[in-house]
Amino acid sequence: MQLNIIRNHWKIENNLHWQLDVSFNEDETKMKKNQVLNLAILRKMAMPVLKAFTYKKGASLKKKMLAAALKPNIKKEIMKKAMVLYQKS
């Protein structure tokens, strides 16, 4: 039983880090320590918002970020989603 709990914890933990590395290229960051820490916080706040935002069926986080960068109306919708999500907490 305890092994399953540990495995599930690391499954979630590894998924988070994989997502941060693949979608946000977190491992490639070439900044000073404080800058890295500040951006890590922002990325961790952005990830649930991007996951909750429905852009196109099956769209990855990278595709959603690209759409937000290229289309102001998509960026506005994502910001609205962020406001809703973070007002609840």
CORKA-V23352 format. One record per pair of residues at least 24 apart in sequence whose ideal C-beta (glycine too) atoms are under 7 Angstrom apart, sorted by the first residue. I is the first residue (numbers start at 0). J is the second residue. If there is no record, write none. Layout:
BEGIN
i;j
I;J
I;J
END
This chain:
BEGIN
i;j
18;46
18;60
22;60
22;61
47;84
48;77
48;80
48;81
48;84
49;77
51;80
51;84
52;76
52;77
52;80
END
